[in-house]
Amino acid sequence: MEGQNLSAKGPLGELAITYPREVKVDREESGLLKVKKTVETRRANQMHGLFRTLTDNMVVGVSKGFEKRLQLIGVGYRATIEGKDIVLNLGFSHPVKMRIPDGLQVKVEDNTRIIVSGYNKSDIGQFAASIRKWRPPEPYKGKGVKYADEIVRRKEGKAGKKK
């Protein structure tokens, strides 16, 4: 801790954060970090909650890490890893190639399950969202890229002709 800056170093990596003036961090004797407000305003309340969570994510990230799981659902939908790229076949006329960012690890299981892991939670979520954005799950057949814990609400198709 240095003034309004806090850095965390662990077995998985190192992260740093700069706090706004509405929030300060104190280290207790037990080693716990306490995020406190310096003023009582609406913005201070917002910053307090945000930076408390960011601090927690930072400490957990460098010590244990995070992961996001994605599933590819659809005939012919599959993923492979080629060097530092992930290649997605999602029913387009061309395969989709995406560069894996530094600090993230990507594994593919059974060609249809993707695991994005690393120590920076926001980077993991951003990369997983960019993969999902290519083919979000659609409500009629459920095809697309979805998070493993996501539930896709299905819709009925056309009612058909009445006789």
Number of C-alpha atoms within 10 A of each C-alpha: 13 7 9 13 13 15 14 17 14 16 11 15 15 16 17 13 15 14 17 13 12 17 20 18 20 12 11 9 7 6 8 9 14 12 19 18 18 14 12 9 11 9 11 18 16 13 20 21 14 11 20 17 13 15 22 11 18 25 21 17 24 21 17 12 19 19 18 19 18 21 24 26 19 16 10 12 18 23 24 20 17 10 9 13 15 20 17 22 17 22 15 11 7 9 14 16 16 15 13 16 13 9 13 17 15 21 15 18 12 9 17 18 20 25 18 20 21 22 27 23 20 14 17 23 16 11 18 23 17 12 20 18 13 14 17 16 24 15 14 12 14 17 18 21 27 25 20 14 10 11 10 15 10 12 11 8 9 6 6 6 5 4 3
